[in-house]
Amino acid sequence: MKKLFVLVLCVLISACASNLAVKSDNPAEATFKFKTPDNDAVLTFWRRIEPDGLKSSRFSVGVPTATLAMNGTFPRYYEESVQLDAGTYYLDSFQIPVSSTEFCVSQGGHYMLRNGWDDENNNPYYLSFTVKDGEKAVLPLVTMETDCETASFSDPNKRFTVGSRLSVK
C-alpha cells in the first residue's frame, strides 16, 4: 500500500512540474548542466517570460521528480537537453543536496508559490537565458554551492543574465 501511495504521489508531482509543451515548428534545444561540488545533480525549476510579461508553467530539469520522490536521493550530475520555444527562460527555484538526508531550497514555501523573477526590476533573481528558434544552446556548466546563494561558472559567450540573489565566484 505504501508503494502505491508513493507511486501516485510521484505521478502527481511529475505532472505538476515537468510537462513542457513546445509550440514552435522549429524549437530551440538547450543543454542544461547544473551540479554540486560533489557532482550530484541539482533539481532546477524553470519558467519562460511570455512576450506579454506573463510567466509560463514551470518545468523541471536536472532530477526526475519521480526518482527523487521514490528514492529520496539526488542522482549524480548529468547533462540534460530540452526542446524550448524561442524566448527568455529564468531559473525559478532550485534544490541542492547537502547530505544524504538534507537539501537546500532556494526559496521557502511551496514550490508552486516560489518566484525567481524580480517583477519590480524585470530581471531574474538567479539566472536567465534567451534562445532563438532552431538554436542549439549549450549552457555553461554551473556548480551550485550548498548554501543556495553561490554558483561558479565560466560564461565567455554571455549566455546567462545573473540576478540579485545569486553570487557568482
C-alpha positions as CSV (number, residue, x, y, z in Angstrom):
1,M,0.0,0.0,0.0
2,K,2.8,2.4,0.9
3,K,4.5,1.8,-2.6
4,L,1.2,2.5,-4.3
5,F,0.9,5.8,-2.4
6,V,4.4,6.8,-3.3
7,L,3.8,5.9,-7.0
8,V,0.7,8.0,-7.1
9,L,2.5,10.9,-5.4
10,C,5.3,10.6,-7.9
11,V,2.9,10.8,-10.9
12,L,1.2,13.9,-9.4
13,I,4.5,15.7,-8.7
14,S,5.8,14.9,-12.2
15,A,2.6,16.1,-13.8
16,C,2.8,19.4,-12.0
17,A,6.4,20.3,-12.8
18,S,7.7,18.5,-15.9
19,N,5.2,18.9,-18.7
20,L,6.7,21.2,-21.3
21,A,4.6,21.8,-24.3
22,V,6.7,23.2,-27.2
23,K,4.6,25.0,-29.8
24,S,7.2,26.0,-32.3
25,D,7.7,24.2,-35.6
26,N,11.5,24.9,-35.2
27,P,12.2,24.7,-31.5
28,A,15.5,25.5,-29.8
29,E,17.4,22.9,-28.0
30,A,19.0,23.9,-24.7
31,T,21.5,21.7,-22.8
32,F,21.4,22.3,-19.1
33,K,24.4,21.5,-16.9
34,F,23.9,22.1,-13.2
35,K,25.8,20.2,-10.4
36,T,27.1,20.4,-6.9
37,P,30.8,20.4,-5.9
38,D,30.3,16.7,-5.2
39,N,29.0,16.1,-8.7
40,D,25.4,15.5,-7.6
41,A,22.6,16.7,-9.8
42,V,20.7,19.9,-8.9
43,L,16.9,20.0,-9.3
44,T,16.0,23.2,-11.1
45,F,12.6,24.6,-12.0
46,W,12.4,27.0,-15.0
47,R,9.8,29.3,-16.5
48,R,9.5,31.3,-19.7
49,I,8.7,35.0,-19.7
50,E,5.9,35.3,-22.3
51,P,6.0,38.3,-24.7
52,D,3.1,39.9,-22.8
53,G,5.1,39.6,-19.5
54,L,3.2,36.6,-18.1
55,K,5.1,33.6,-16.8
56,S,4.7,30.1,-18.3
57,S,4.2,27.0,-16.4
58,R,7.2,25.6,-14.5
59,F,9.2,22.7,-15.8
60,S,11.9,20.7,-14.0
61,V,15.4,19.9,-15.3
62,G,18.2,18.0,-13.6
63,V,16.5,15.4,-11.4
64,P,13.5,13.4,-12.5
65,T,10.9,14.3,-9.8
66,A,9.7,10.7,-9.7
67,T,13.3,9.5,-9.0
68,L,13.6,12.0,-6.1
69,A,10.3,11.0,-4.6
70,M,10.9,7.3,-4.9
71,N,14.5,7.2,-3.8
72,G,14.8,10.3,-1.7
73,T,18.3,10.9,-3.1
74,F,19.7,13.1,-5.8
75,P,21.4,11.2,-8.7
76,R,24.8,12.0,-10.0
77,Y,25.2,15.0,-12.3
78,Y,24.3,14.6,-16.0
79,E,23.6,16.9,-18.9
80,E,20.0,17.2,-20.0
81,S,18.8,18.6,-23.3
82,V,15.3,20.1,-23.6
83,Q,13.4,21.5,-26.6
84,L,12.1,25.0,-26.0
85,D,10.1,27.7,-27.8
86,A,12.1,30.8,-28.5
87,G,12.2,33.3,-25.7
88,T,13.7,34.1,-22.3
89,Y,13.8,31.5,-19.6
90,Y,14.7,32.0,-15.9
91,L,15.6,29.8,-13.0
92,D,12.5,29.9,-10.9
93,S,13.8,27.9,-8.0
94,F,16.2,25.0,-7.2
95,Q,17.1,22.3,-4.7
96,I,20.6,21.2,-3.9
97,P,21.5,18.1,-1.9
98,V,23.5,19.0,1.3
99,S,23.8,15.5,2.7
100,S,22.1,12.1,2.1
101,T,19.1,13.3,4.2
102,E,19.0,17.1,3.7
103,F,18.8,19.5,0.9
104,C,18.9,23.3,0.5
105,V,16.0,25.0,-1.2
106,S,16.5,28.4,-3.0
107,Q,13.3,29.8,-1.5
108,G,11.0,28.8,1.3
109,G,7.4,27.9,0.9
110,H,5.5,25.6,-1.5
111,Y,7.4,25.3,-4.8
112,M,4.3,26.4,-6.8
113,L,4.4,29.8,-4.9
114,R,8.1,30.4,-5.4
115,N,9.1,33.1,-7.9
116,G,12.5,33.5,-9.4
117,W,11.7,36.7,-11.3
118,D,12.0,40.2,-9.9
119,D,8.9,41.8,-11.2
120,E,9.8,45.2,-9.9
121,N,13.2,45.3,-11.8
122,N,12.2,43.0,-14.6
123,N,15.2,40.7,-14.0
124,P,15.8,37.2,-12.7
125,Y,16.6,36.6,-9.1
126,Y,19.1,33.8,-10.0
127,L,19.8,33.2,-13.7
128,S,18.1,33.7,-17.1
129,F,19.0,33.0,-20.7
130,T,17.4,33.5,-24.2
131,V,17.1,31.1,-27.1
132,K,16.0,31.7,-30.7
133,D,14.1,29.4,-33.0
134,G,16.2,26.4,-34.1
135,E,19.1,27.4,-31.9
136,K,21.3,24.7,-30.2
137,A,22.2,26.3,-27.0
138,V,24.7,24.6,-24.7
139,L,24.5,26.5,-21.4
140,P,27.7,26.8,-19.3
141,L,28.4,24.2,-16.6
142,V,27.1,25.7,-13.3
143,T,28.4,24.5,-10.0
144,M,25.8,25.4,-7.3
145,E,27.2,25.6,-3.7
146,T,25.2,24.1,-0.9
147,D,24.5,27.5,0.6
148,C,21.9,28.1,-2.2
149,E,23.4,31.5,-2.7
150,T,26.6,30.9,-4.6
151,A,27.4,29.5,-8.0
152,S,30.5,29.3,-10.2
153,F,30.7,29.1,-13.9
154,S,32.6,30.3,-16.9
155,D,30.4,32.2,-19.4
156,P,32.6,33.7,-22.1
157,N,29.6,33.8,-24.6
158,K,27.4,35.7,-22.0
159,R,24.6,33.2,-22.2
160,F,23.4,34.0,-18.7
161,T,22.0,37.1,-17.0
162,V,22.8,36.9,-13.3
163,G,20.2,38.1,-10.9
164,S,20.4,39.8,-7.5
165,R,20.1,36.7,-5.3
166,L,23.0,34.7,-6.7
167,S,26.6,35.4,-6.0
168,V,28.9,34.2,-8.8
169,K,32.5,33.4,-7.9
